[in-house]
Amino acid sequence: MTKTPDSKMLDIEFYIDAARAHGENSDPDHEVGDLQTFLRVMWPLLPPEKRLVFALDVDVHNTLDGTSVDYQSELAKIL
């Protein structure tokens, strides 16, 4: 068994907290920008099947429901 290092950098909450702190310590837009950067770096690292799991997740859909984005036609393409 490979030992996983005990580093907060391996926990997504580390990055969420860092972005929140950046927004609190400067401009709130920095929090959103930091989260966008983290997501854009992570996305190409995910294999297609993990991207699909993300796109089909009910929590993701619930969050999209609160936006003005019409995602139903795009969802139908992957179902």
C-alpha positions in Angstrom: 0.0 0.0 0.0 1.3 3.5 -0.9 1.3 6.0 1.9 -0.6 9.2 1.1 1.1 12.3 2.4 -0.8 14.0 5.2 -1.1 17.4 3.5 -4.0 19.8 3.5 -3.2 20.4 -0.2 -4.8 17.0 -0.9 -8.2 18.2 0.5 -10.5 20.4 -1.7 -11.5 22.4 1.4 -7.9 23.8 1.5 -8.4 25.5 -1.9 -12.0 26.7 -1.0 -10.7 28.2 2.2 -7.7 29.8 0.4 -10.1 31.4 -2.1 -12.4 32.6 0.6 -9.6 34.1 2.5 -8.3 35.9 -0.6 -11.8 37.4 -1.2 -12.1 38.5 2.5 -8.6 40.0 2.6 -8.9 41.9 -0.7 -11.7 42.1 -3.2 -14.6 39.5 -3.1 -14.1 39.0 -6.8 -10.8 37.3 -6.0 -12.6 34.4 -4.4 -14.6 33.7 -7.5 -11.5 34.1 -9.7 -9.4 31.8 -7.6 -12.1 29.1 -7.7 -12.4 29.5 -11.5 -8.7 29.0 -11.8 -8.7 25.9 -9.6 -11.5 24.4 -11.6 -10.0 25.2 -14.9 -6.7 23.5 -13.9 -8.5 20.4 -12.5 -11.0 19.9 -15.4 -8.5 18.7 -18.0 -7.0 16.3 -15.5 -10.3 14.4 -15.1 -10.9 11.5 -17.4 -14.1 11.7 -19.6 -16.0 9.3 -17.4 -15.4 11.5 -14.3 -16.5 14.5 -16.2 -19.7 12.6 -17.0 -20.3 11.7 -13.4 -19.9 15.4 -12.5 -22.3 16.5 -15.2 -24.9 14.0 -14.0 -24.6 14.8 -10.3 -27.8 15.9 -8.6 -26.0 18.5 -6.5 -24.6 20.0 -9.6 -28.1 20.1 -11.2 -29.5 21.7 -8.0 -26.9 24.4 -8.2 -27.6 24.9 -11.9 -31.3 25.3 -11.1 -30.4 28.4 -9.2 -28.8 30.0 -12.2 -30.2 31.5 -15.4 -28.5 28.8 -17.5 -30.7 26.4 -19.4 -28.9 23.2 -19.1 -31.7 20.7 -19.9 -31.0 20.4 -23.6 -27.3 19.8 -22.9 -28.2 17.3 -20.3 -30.4 15.4 -22.8 -27.3 15.0 -25.1 -25.5 13.0 -22.5 -28.3 10.9 -21.1 
